[in-house]
């Protein structure tokens, strides 16, 4: 056996230290709630669970125990128990199971041993237990237990395997691969289903003074008789205003909470077998704090199985642990569905069995799953916060605060803080199991989520910000509108915790909506406004979004400079004359853009005041523009122009000029002269003019006279040959009669110039 022990120690799968108090998962497709959390028909019949017990064979030296691989009656949950609730297994407890759907065996699955069996000590038949493990529909099992190194007392007496069939349809879990197999020793174990003999506790259990009342202990029998059917009336479905169970007539009315009750699946809805829990619940004076737990073991469950898992938990707590009822007051699955736990009324201060030493004045909420390394889903933590806020709100307690709790028993917590029975200790109103008892529960990852859970429960609303302003255009951090807007917002706090939102304009509310609404309309008068959203948490705490500046503007933009056309330099041909369109638009609030809609479509920014275009000669063209401000107001303006080409032959000549022909010239011809003083004069009525020439390396200079006055000296020289070039332009504010005269300078070495004519704009 020593050799076998060494082999197990070397090869066994390490048991994760994660347990706390037992809890399980799910909602069956037929008996559970709808996924919105509404309870199923409360009149539906309860499901009768089934429990099978099989003794484990303990080695002669007391260091190990096992149950050989065997076929079993159907089950979905299992755990190992022993006689003395104060005893502990300091080593490892592992099981592997066979899927009834596939026939595959799992690998070795650790069963957590951190639960303290003394939670309801003093009751007849209370046993020490591992945490139960949900394995899904199974029909085969194997178990091994190994005492820890240095364990003086070895393994506790009365070791047995309890398998639970919760009833109803359940979803098979995927098989975990087997780690390894061990050689079987000849078995002297009882046949499956045989109840092991009961050994009296080796020492008197430590009773928690302020927890469960202690009925006179009775001797545990190998096969406990079936419990007497319950005479309690059926438990109705929970609703936000109706207690889940019928309270005793002597109880005062349940206190109202400062926050709404979340949807809770009643015991009737998850089909609790109330014949298992026939004793009346015990009531506290109030609920001062909430302890959060996880059920350990596995996250690989379907939320469709949550009700079945809760039934399994209920059965295990009562028939395996020997408790009067399910230990937790509330159970939450990873999808966020909340289940009623221990009976007595969800809105009553029912004393549970969840945190040894601190069951009094507290309520227990367990999240189905194992959260040592994995964070609980947002849906689950949101539901935990909702339940905690509601229960604490019944007693006007701030979920974000702290409270003094009186220890009901000697003990210590995970941080090695010692508790002395009868003394008071400070706890956060929402604490983890490990704060009151030396356990990994609720798992390190979930424990680290407790500050966020407290924040959700206590408020205020966080992450509140304006997300959109419909009916307005944004420019930087400012919005512009004519008048009507719809403001949208978002927050990181779930809507379930938000009592209401208010839309503020200039600090005054203009609209109020419920907490599940994230937008509201407003009508603004002309001017600049500060817009905010105020959220009121269900706790009454308020928070404000950052300010958004919204400008209401009904005045249209103005074309302070009307659109105008001028000729520009560039290449001229028979279909396109280069010109410049100029304008200037302004707005009292903020100009957004100016759009050219004809003869082509272009959009210009608010600071652009000109653009280059071309126009067809001898054709009147309307240039239409619209200015837009950021509020959506508009203003329109236009200008019409007709480019006209005057050929060189239309000019009055002076001096010697030679006609040149080429398809590169306008109209196929041009004038050329190298005679100093030779001139050409054009007369026209228009508002802009452009002289058109050919250019080359040998081209010379020209004087330009406008209306008899010298206006410029123009050099036509170019390193590359160019034709039809508008080289010089002149514009006037209005159309009038003008003359343009060009005179050959006679530049030394390159006196020649060649001209195509003159273009003017009318």
Secondary structure by P-SEA (a helix, b strand, c coil): caaaaaaaaaccccccccccccccccccccccccccccccccccbbbbbbbbbbbbbbccccccccccccccccccccccccccccccccbbbbbbbbbccccccccbbbbbccccccccccccbbbbbcccccccccccbbbbbbbccccccccccbbbbbbbccccbbbbcccccccbbbbbccccccccccccccccccccccccccccccccccccccccccccccccccccccccccccccccccccccccccccccccccccccccccccccbbbbbcccccbbbbbbbcccccccccaaaaaaaaaaaaaacccccccccccbbbcccccccccccccccccccccccccccccbbbbbcccccccccccaaaaaaaaaaaaaaaaaacccccbbbbbbbcccccccccccccccbbbbbccccccccccccccccaaaaaaaaaaaaaaccccccccccccccccccccbbbcccbbbbbbccccccccccbbbbbcccccccccccccccbbbbbcccbbbbbbbbbccccbbbbccbbbbbbbcbbbbccccbbbbbbbccccccbbbbbbbbbbbbccccccccccccbbbbbccccccccccccccbbbbbbbbbbcccccccccbbbbbbbbbcccccccccbbbbbbcccccccccccccccccbbbbbbbccbbbbbbccccccbbbbbbccccccccccccccccccccccbbbbccbbbbbbbbbbbcccccccbbbbcbbbbcc
